[in-house]
Amino acid sequence: MIKRLEVGPRMSQAVVHGSTVYLAGQVAEDTSLDVTGQTREVLAAIDALLAAAGTDKTRILAATVYLADIQTFAQMNSAWDAWVPAGHTPARATVEALLATPEYKVEIVVIAALV
């Protein structure tokens, strides 16, 4: 069975299949924020989507972080490190990428197990 959350015309924000939750890339709503602020917003959105799917950040299996500028890696990590629970760090990759609009500084995709 496949369950889709926040279904839109182009994509769903989350898809549950079996015991796995796949989140679409999450970006900040307030694009005036710096990369730390945008990362905090994105992580809050991830928390909300995971909760809606029936899981939480301790069950994240993998994360891919896209940064518009790799020079902001430390700033993104300051928000990430404060958010990710000790002992529950997922597999993660971080890459520099052109994002959908120049205002986006970070986009994060996660895959998580259900609780």
C-alpha positions as a printed NumPy array, in Angstrom:
array([[ 0.   ,  0.   ,  0.   ],
       [ 1.158,  3.524, -0.796],
       [ 0.02 ,  6.529,  1.261],
       [ 0.695, 10.062,  0.017],
       [ 0.723, 13.131,  2.284],
       [ 0.122, 16.721,  1.186],
       [-0.526, 15.729, -2.399],
       [-0.042, 18.497, -4.93 ],
       [-0.311, 18.686, -8.706],
       [ 3.421, 18.118, -9.163],
       [ 4.482, 16.107, -6.104],
       [ 3.536, 14.807, -2.689],
       [ 5.417, 16.157,  0.315],
       [ 5.762, 12.635,  1.734],
       [ 5.089,  9.106,  0.524],
       [ 4.788,  6.102,  2.805],
       [ 5.415,  2.665,  1.33 ],
       [ 5.675, -0.33 ,  3.589],
       [ 7.709,  0.723,  6.615],
       [ 9.543,  3.574,  4.853],
       [ 8.72 ,  7.284,  4.515],
       [10.171,  9.299,  1.643],
       [10.078, 13.08 ,  1.969],
       [10.232, 15.488, -0.941],
       [12.985, 18.079, -0.802],
       [12.074, 20.631,  1.846],
       [12.912, 24.314,  1.486],
       [12.328, 27.337,  3.708],
       [ 9.209, 29.444,  3.388],
       [11.026, 32.572,  4.589],
       [13.705, 33.001,  1.959],
       [14.938, 36.223,  3.575],
       [16.64 , 34.122,  6.274],
       [20.32 , 33.201,  6.128],
       [21.306, 29.564,  5.617],
       [21.139, 28.81 ,  9.365],
       [17.621, 30.224,  9.607],
       [16.487, 28.465,  6.444],
       [17.944, 25.195,  7.722],
       [16.018, 25.567, 10.995],
       [12.789, 26.131,  9.029],
       [13.471, 23.124,  6.817],
       [14.184, 20.895,  9.814],
       [10.935, 22.011, 11.464],
       [ 9.066, 21.124,  8.267],
       [10.756, 17.709,  8.268],
       [ 9.689, 17.175, 11.891],
       [ 6.077, 18.007, 10.986],
       [ 5.991, 15.738,  7.93 ],
       [ 7.573, 12.855,  9.813],
       [ 5.017, 13.262, 12.616],
       [ 2.172, 13.272, 10.077],
       [ 3.559, 10.036,  8.634],
       [ 3.786,  8.442, 12.094],
       [ 7.503,  8.65 , 12.795],
       [10.181, 11.098, 13.967],
       [13.738, 12.268, 13.386],
       [15.247,  9.427, 15.446],
       [14.136,  7.099, 12.637],
       [15.759,  8.962,  9.727],
       [17.789,  6.516,  7.662],
       [19.349,  8.889,  5.143],
       [19.488, 12.6  ,  4.411],
       [20.714, 14.544,  1.405],
       [21.477, 18.219,  1.953],
       [21.693, 20.531, -1.05 ],
       [23.433, 23.863, -0.455],
       [23.349, 26.742, -2.918],
       [26.825, 27.681, -1.651],
       [29.075, 25.   , -0.132],
       [30.848, 27.809,  1.755],
       [27.777, 27.853,  4.054],
       [28.401, 24.243,  5.13 ],
       [29.379, 25.205,  8.708],
       [26.319, 27.453,  9.136],
       [23.985, 24.7  ,  7.924],
       [25.723, 22.234, 10.245],
       [25.207, 24.518, 13.249],
       [21.437, 24.147, 12.812],
       [21.68 , 20.446, 11.869],
       [23.88 , 19.549, 14.849],
       [21.484, 21.237, 17.285],
       [18.558, 19.321, 15.753],
       [19.756, 15.764, 15.15 ],
       [19.57 , 13.597, 18.294],
       [22.865, 12.184, 19.574],
       [23.151,  8.533, 18.66 ],
       [20.565,  8.86 , 15.871],
       [22.605, 10.495, 13.123],
       [21.523,  9.215,  9.712],
       [23.66 ,  8.471,  6.706],
       [24.083, 11.876,  5.061],
       [25.512, 13.54 ,  1.986],
       [25.895, 17.268,  1.414],
       [26.419, 18.738, -2.034],
       [26.446, 22.141, -3.677],
       [23.646, 22.553, -6.189],
       [21.637, 25.126, -8.099],
       [18.294, 25.15 , -6.297],
       [14.873, 25.921, -7.783],
       [15.184, 29.649, -7.088],
       [18.183, 31.775, -6.084],
       [16.441, 32.681, -2.795],
       [16.695, 29.092, -1.547],
       [19.933, 28.495,  0.311],
       [19.307, 24.904,  1.448],
       [17.082, 21.965,  0.525],
       [16.968, 18.715,  2.481],
       [15.581, 15.312,  1.47 ],
       [15.151, 12.507,  3.998],
       [14.119,  8.879,  4.063],
       [12.902,  7.476,  7.381],
       [11.612,  4.277,  8.909],
       [ 8.185,  4.213, 10.516],
       [ 8.076,  3.897, 14.314]])
